[in-house]
Amino acid sequence: MELKEAIEKRKSVIGFDKDKPLLKDVFDVINSARLAPSSKNRQPWNFYVLSGKEKDEMVKSFVEKLSQNQTEATGFGSARLMNEAPYVVLVFMDEINGYEDIAVNYLAVGAAIQNALLTAKSLGFDSLWIYDLVHVIGKQLKEKIGASGNLVSAFCLGKDAFPDKRKVQKRKLEDVIINFKEIKNELE
């Protein structure tokens, strides 16, 4: 699958089936994330791959914490999807000082995740970008894993159980380019 097609077809899934991507493909996905651009080549990311019993224990811990705090109700949907997905990849960002460095590093991590999700799509499987667990059990996971950075995101990898069910509406090009009316004549 070409890059443009992967960009156009990638969407967050609403359910995963039981097909498990090859571990080699998961490594390819993370390798693509590793190659993302970062300011001053900081490469502020690290990844931790969860599957099987270890993933199940993480999801169980997440649900227990959610049950204690009813304000995080949307997290139960994420828990269900992490439970269904064959793989959950935790994304850690290096600890740094200063607001400017934090913002730049978050942008770099976002680029790394986008590379990963597009590569997954190009390899024929699907993904879901997740944030809920960061503020619910992020510190707990960091300590358990022994990661040097902070958990800032995660994504699930697997096959979409409902590929034709969900149609994602994206904003039109003219709605995202602020000066579209002024420059559209140059397109003609």
Secondary structure, 3 states (H helix, E strand, C coil): CCHHHHHHHCCECCCECCCCCCHHHHHHHHHHHHCCCCHHHCCCEEEEEECHHHHHHHHHHHHHHHHHCHHHCCHHHHHHHHHHCCEEEEEEECCCCCHHHHHHHHHHHHHHHHHHHHHHHHCCCEEEEECHHHHHHHHHHHHHHCCCCEEEEEEEEECECCCCCCCCCCCCHHHHCCCHHHHHHHHC
